[in-house]
Amino acid sequence: MFRAIQIIPFFGILLVIYWLAVKVSLFPNGLNHVLFHLYLPSGALWKPTWGDFMVLLGVIFLYVELFKSTRTSEVTIIDHLLSTFVLIFYLTAWLIYEWAGNSVFLILTGMAFLDVIAGFTITISAARRDLSIGGRV
């Protein structure tokens, strides 16, 4: 179970969630629909939308993906490869499909891009550190 979590790119899960929301006609038209109303202690009324929720979920998934990239193993390499494919799907969908041609999807695409670039960078840095502990590099 834990190994599956290490291999599966979370942005792929987010892409599937977004696509399912498109299939049930929630997105893209419903991205600006308010989820709930909440009065803050300041007296301001906070009205998060589905788009806000998706971006927040993307930020959480980005954190998890960056944490996963600190590991150096064969599983991490597979995860980076799958994350690269997910990024290609995001870019392709954003360019080709009308349901993906919005700012929320573009922000999620940017997060997927950061996941791939930061993932490779962090893994290389962690591997370099691990090698320097074992001997001179």
Solvent accessible surface area in square Angstrom, and as a share of the most:
residue,aa,sasa,rsa
1,M,187,0.84
2,F,125,0.52
3,R,150,0.55
4,A,46,0.36
5,I,69,0.35
6,Q,36,0.16
7,I,43,0.22
8,I,78,0.39
9,P,11,0.07
10,F,35,0.14
11,F,1,0.01
12,G,15,0.15
13,I,67,0.34
14,L,0,0.00
15,L,27,0.13
16,V,82,0.47
17,I,68,0.35
18,Y,0,0.00
19,W,110,0.38
20,L,91,0.46
21,A,11,0.08
22,V,24,0.14
23,K,124,0.52
24,V,111,0.64
25,S,97,0.63
26,L,52,0.26
27,F,6,0.03
28,P,48,0.30
29,N,133,0.68
30,G,2,0.02
31,L,9,0.05
32,N,124,0.63
33,H,109,0.49
34,V,63,0.36
35,L,61,0.30
36,F,98,0.41
37,H,113,0.50
38,L,85,0.42
39,Y,158,0.60
40,L,70,0.35
41,P,147,0.93
42,S,98,0.64
43,G,53,0.51
44,A,52,0.41
45,L,71,0.36
46,W,117,0.41
47,K,96,0.41
48,P,8,0.05
49,T,24,0.14
50,W,76,0.27
51,G,4,0.04
52,D,74,0.39
53,F,86,0.36
54,M,2,0.01
55,V,38,0.22
56,L,104,0.52
57,L,34,0.17
58,G,0,0.00
59,V,75,0.43
60,I,87,0.44
61,F,27,0.11
62,L,27,0.14
63,Y,149,0.57
64,V,42,0.24
65,E,2,0.01
66,L,53,0.26
67,F,107,0.45
68,K,20,0.08
69,S,1,0.01
70,T,63,0.37
71,R,96,0.35
72,T,58,0.34
73,S,51,0.33
74,E,133,0.60
75,V,12,0.07
76,T,7,0.04
77,I,116,0.59
78,I,78,0.40
79,D,4,0.02
80,H,8,0.04
81,L,97,0.48
82,L,61,0.30
83,S,4,0.02
84,T,39,0.23
85,F,98,0.41
86,V,15,0.09
87,L,16,0.08
88,I,87,0.44
89,F,124,0.52
90,Y,0,0.00
91,L,77,0.38
92,T,53,0.31
93,A,7,0.06
94,W,83,0.29
95,L,131,0.65
96,I,119,0.60
97,Y,110,0.42
98,E,163,0.73
99,W,51,0.18
100,A,0,0.00
101,G,51,0.49
102,N,35,0.18
103,S,80,0.51
104,V,25,0.14
105,F,0,0.00
106,L,78,0.39
107,I,81,0.41
108,L,0,0.00
109,T,5,0.03
110,G,33,0.32
111,M,19,0.08
112,A,2,0.01
113,F,101,0.42
114,L,94,0.47
115,D,6,0.03
116,V,10,0.06
117,I,86,0.44
118,A,27,0.21
119,G,1,0.01
120,F,86,0.36
121,T,77,0.45
122,I,55,0.28
123,T,18,0.10
124,I,96,0.49
125,S,60,0.38
126,A,6,0.05
127,A,36,0.28
128,R,146,0.53
129,R,136,0.50
130,D,59,0.31
131,L,117,0.58
132,S,57,0.37
133,I,136,0.69
134,G,75,0.72
135,G,38,0.36
136,R,242,0.88
137,V,131,0.75
